[in-house]
């Protein structure tokens, strides 16, 4: 395995000193080292992967220096357009070094949502004409491999990529504690979620975003012996839970549709909120659980504590928006929205941490979908 600091210093030796991307569980130790050792101007955690390509392309345009863009392979879809129509050697010819966590690598057990992307990762890179290597997870050998790869492609004027497999980097615990990382809120996500489920009508349908939130929803249902029929767990497609919920609400006007979102997910594709606000579906509720972190991929900070999410919702024509930070405030807000026509928005400020015994759903994605679709009149 590779020490994150050794890889970081190898990049610096190759004049790669600007880092931008979306956190990934396979890269979390390397990203934590960057956070501790890079200035905030040279390390940007972006809203989504396409955003990271754009920022990094701008950095190259202004400096002539090649940036590193990090992402999970699930984000490859978000970079296809800016890579092919902006950075491609036949367009502007902007060189970038992509560092890609390879979830769903063929031959390894992984979650269902990672397997199709994992099988096609190499094909996607080839189709975008992106030269790549699979990083050797050997402390003695990776330096020469990376140096050779960078030297061979130094004049390509096109993105190149390093694929990173599971267990490539050694553990590294982040030391820096910025304002973005710290909070003093007293509710956990699971405690807040229990209150939401208690106070909102049991006939409502819930669409839960990717990661720990969906798993906690599933666990709570099991703990109290309630069916999972009213829950759609969006195990993939990060950032799209609010859009999925909107599509369901358009066709199910008699049902209350509640999107259970995270701060990182909401920010990733925030433009969806403009469409939600414009359509003004009366049956739509949007709840964001905000701990200021990408909780499922290593705890890297988001910008959510530094922006006013309810003001954004209000500006985008949501009919009600509110921030709450304790149980009493949450209960009052949930009571208020009972008499509000949607779309409405509640931001719940929550503390760090997750149940150490948090499991994963026993239902397969297809079984879960079939159960959820019993709520609709589908022939």
N, C-alpha and C positions, 0 to 999 in steps of 0.2 A: 504493500500500500504506500501511497505517496503522502508526505507531509505537505499540507496546504501551503505553508510558508515557502517551501522549496519550489513549488510550482509557480507561486506568485512572483518570486524573485527571478525565476527563469523568464517569465514574461517581461518583467521590467528590463532584464538584460537585452531583450529583443525590442526594446522601446515601445512596449505595449503597456500603457499606464492609465488608460481610461477604461472603466468597466461599467456596463449597463445591462439590465435584464430583469427577468422575472424569476424569483427564487424557485428552486427545485430541490426535492429531498435528496437526490443523488449528489447534488453540488453544494449542499448546505454548509459543510465544513469549510469548503473553499470560499464560499460567499461570506461566511462569518469572519474569516481571516481578512478578506478584502475590507469589510466594514471596520475592523479594528485598525487597519493600516493604510487606508486611503482617505483622503479628504472628501467631504461631501460633494465637492464640485467634480471629483474624479470618480465617484461611484454613485450612479443613479439607479434606484430601484424603480422601474418603469411601470406604467399602468398595464401594459400588455406587451407582447413580444414585438408586434409591428411598431409600436411606439418606441421600443428600444432600438430597432433598426433605424428609424428616422432620426432619433437623437444622435446615434453613433455616426450615421452618415453626415449629419451636420457638423459633428466634431471633426471628422476627417476633412470635410470641405474647408473648414476654417484653420486647420493646423497641419494637414498632410500626414498626421500620425494615425496609425491603425488602431482602432479600439477593439475591445473584446466584448461580445454580446453573449450573455449566458441565458439559457432557457432549458426547459424540459422538452422532449421531442413532441409532446402534446401541443406545444406552441408552434410547431412548424407551419401549420395552416395559417397562422396569423402573420407569418413573415413572407409567404409566397409572393404577394403583390409587391411589397417594397423591395424585396430582393430582385425580383425579375424585371420590374418596370422602373426601378431607380438605380440599384447598385450593380446590376448586371454589366458585364464587360462590354456588351454591345450598346449600352445606354450611356450612363455616366462613368462606369468603370470605377466603382468605389470599393476598395478592399476592406473587408471586415474579417475578424477571427470569431467564428461562432463556437461556443462551448456548449454542447448539448447532452443533457442527461438522458440516457437510453433506457427509459422504462419500457417494459414489455419485450425485452430482448428475447429473441427466439431461443427456446431451450430452457428458459428460466420461468419459474412460477411467478405470476404477477396478477394484479387485479384485472377483471374483464375489460374495463375501459382502456387499459394500457396495451392489451395484446394486439389489436388490429394496427394501432399506430406503431407499435414495436416491430411488427412484421414488415411494415412498409417504410421504416425510417431510412434504410439504405437506398431503397428505390426512389424515395422523395429527393434525397440529396443528389442522386445521380441525375434525376430528371431536371433538377435546377442547375445542373452542371457545376455543382459545388465539390471540389476536391476535399477529401476527408481522410482522417486516420482514426483508428480505434486506440485510444490511449492505453499504453502499457501500464498496468498498476504495479510497477516495480521501481523501487527507489533508485536503483543503480542504472536502469535502462531508459527511463522516460526522457531524460534530458537529451540524449543523443537523438532519440526518435523525434521529439518536438523540434529541436534545432534543425534537423534535416528537412522536416516537413515545411517549416517556415522559410528556409533557404530556397527550397525547390519552387516555392510559390510566391517569392518576394516580388516578382514583377507581373503577377497575374491580373491585377486590377479587377478583382472579383472576390466575393466572399469565399472563404474556406472554412472547414469545420473540424473540430475535435470531438469525437464521440466518447462519452464517459460512461462506463458501465458501473453497475452496483459494486459498492465496497472498494472503489478506487482510491478514495481519500481517507486518511486517518482522521480520527475525531479531533475537532477543535471547538472549544467552548468560547463563545463570544465574550469579550471583556468589556467592551464599550457599552455604556448605558446612556443613551440619549433620551431626550424628551419624547421621542417617537416610541421608545420602548417601554417607558414607565407609565403605569397608571395605578390609581388608588381606589378603584371602584370595588364595590363589595359583592356584586353578583357574578357568579360564574355563568357561562353560556348555558349550561344545562339547567341551572336554577331559573334563569330567565325564560328558557324555553318551556319549562314546566308551567310557569305562570301563563304564558301565551296560550298553551294548550288547554289550560283550565278555564281561561276567561273568554276565549273565542269559541263560538258555537261548534259543537262536535260534528255538525254536518258540513263544516267548511272543508275545503280541500287545500292541502299544503304542498307546495313545491319547494324542496330544500336544496340549497346550493351544494356544490362539491366540497368534500372534506369532512371535518369533524362534526359539523352541524348536522348533516344528514345521518351520520352514524349515531349521534346522540338522540335524534328524533326516533330512530329505529329502536334504540335501547330503552327509551322511556316508554314507548308503546308496549314493549315486551314486559317491562317491570310492572306495569299496571294492568296487563292482560287485555290490551285493546288491539284490534286488528290493524294491519298496515294498509288497509284498503284505501284510506283517504290521503295517503302520502305518496308523492312522486319524489324519489331520491335521484337528483341529477348527479350521478357519480362521475360524469365526464363533462366536457364542454364548459370549462370554468368561465364564469362571467355571463352565462346565458340563462341562468335560472329565471331572472325577471322577464326575459323574452318568452321563455317556455310558458310561464305563468300567464303572460298576456295572451298568447295564442289559445290557451285553454279557456281563459275568461271570455274571449270573443265568441266562443261557441257554446258556452255554458252560463248564460246570463242569469239563470235561476239559482246558481250555486255561488257561494262566496269563495273566492280564490285568494289564498295568502301565499306570497313569496317570502320564504325565509332565507335571507341573504347574508353574506359576510362583507366586511369592509373591502377586502382585497378583490372579491368577486364583483361587487358593485362598481368599484372604480375601474376595473378591467374593461368593461364595456358600458360606461356610464351613458353613452348616447342613447341606449335603449330607454332610459327614463324620459327622454324628450318625446318619444313615441307613446309611451304609457300615459304621460300627462296630456298629450294632444287628443288621444282617443277617449279619455275620460270614462273608462269603464267603471260603472257604479259598484261593481262587485269585486274590485281589485284592491287588495291590501299589500303593502310592501314593508317588511320589517328587516332592518339591518342590525345584526349583532356585531358591534364594533369593539375589538380589543386592540386595534392599531397594529395588527400583525398578520402576516401570512402564516397562520397557525399550523397548517397541515404540512408545511414544507420547510420547517426549521425555525420559524419565529422571526423571520426578517421583517423589519417595520414597513408599514404602509404610511401614506400621508394623511390617513383618515382623521387623526386627532388634530391636524392642522388646518382642516377645512370645515366649513359649516354645511353638513349634509342636509339638514332640514331646510336651510335657505335655498340650497340647490333644488330640492324637491318642490319647494314653493315657487321658485322661478320657472320651473318646468310644468306648472299648472296642476300639481297635486292639490287636492282640496283640503288636506290637513297634513301638517308636518310637526313633529315633536321629537325632542331629545329627552331621554330619561336615563337616570344613573342609579336608581335604587328600586326596591320592590314596590314601595308605595306609589312612586311616580309612574311605574310601569302599569300598575293596576288601574290608576286613574286614566292614563292614556288609552288603555284597552277598553275601558268603559266609555270613553268619549267617542271612539271610532264606531261604536255600535250604532250611533245615530248620524254618522257621517257618510255621505255618498262618496264612493271611491273616485279616483284613486287616492289613497291616504298613505302616509309614510311615518314610521316610528323608528328612530335610531336608539338602540339600547347599548349604553356604554358598559362593557363587562371587563372583568379582571382576567389576568392571564391564567393559563393552566387548563388541564383536561383530566378527566377521570382516568387513572392508570389502568383500570379494568375495562376501558372502552373497547368493545368488540366490533366486529364487522357484520353487516346484514347476512342472514342465512339464505335469504331469497336471492335467486339469480336475477339479473336485470330484466330478462324476459318474463320471468314469473311475477316480479314486482309490477311490471307494466300491465300484464294481463289482469292482475288483481285491481290495480288502480282504474283500469278502463271499465270495470263493472259499474262505475259511477255514471257512465254515459250510455246512451241508447245507440250502441254500435251493432249493426247487423253482421 
